[in-house]
Amino acid sequence: MVASLPKSHKPRTRSASVSIRSPQKQQAVSLEQKEHAPVRVLIVDDHPVVCAGIVDLLRDHNWLRVVGQAGDGRQALGKARELLPDIVVTDISLPKLNGLSLAKALRAEFPHVGVIILTMHGPEHVAPHVVQSGARGYVCKKVASTQLIDALEIVALGGTYFDPYFSQLTLKRFSDESVNKGFSMTPRERDVLVCIAEGLSNKEIASQLGLGVRTVETHRQCLIQKLNIHTTAGLTCFALQQGLIELNQNAMSAAVVT
């Protein structure tokens, strides 16, 4: 366990990790440069020293505001109801309610809240579970000082953030499962999947494709049932594996499944 996290310095360029967001968001001004209400962050970890290190890391970024801390999953759920954060940064190993169960509960009660998993557990052990939980980001504590700020900004803008190794494992899993199931999509399901992967809401997809919102919801449900993938992050990873969306060239080379 990392005892503390070092103070922030300039984050690495996003080519150092795999990030996915909609084309509209890619052209947006950086949150660091844009005037707006601060992104409200709730930190969840059962080690006070780690919580303090994360607070210290985020303090240098005026577009972020830590609104609370929690030491276990049940306390975090209560604080989310009280404080209404935009993003919850949580460890997996927590007393009373683990971080993955917390992410599922938050997704059910507060679907607009982005959850970032910040943990020492390697992707090879947790990648499928993180995606299934509905979390929109994964950062290893070992590299938190260089990746967590990037992850927070991307998730705040509606995207998802996973490091290259995590993405490799997840893409391979979805690839293997789709081959085993003989999965096939209709052209309209393919269009809807691309829009989902680009971060559009059902209403935005309906407007872009000239469909009714209920029709979009039906196509989304068909994709979920066919793929057995129940989260936006999972559908996004599958769209990436199928070549339906693209990453920037440097990130793409890191995400290729071998």
NORVENCOR-V723454 format. One record per helix or strand of 3 or more residues. SS is the DSSP state (H for helix, E for strand). FROM is the first residue (numbers start at 1). LEN is the number of residues. Records with the same first field share a line. If there is no record, write none. Layout:
BEGIN
SS: FROM-LEN, FROM-LEN
END
This chain:
BEGIN
H: 14-3, 23-4, 48-11, 73-11, 99-11, 123-11, 141-16, 164-18, 187-11, 202-8, 213-15, 232-10, 249-7
E: 18-3, 39-6, 64-7, 87-4, 114-6, 137-4, 160-3
END
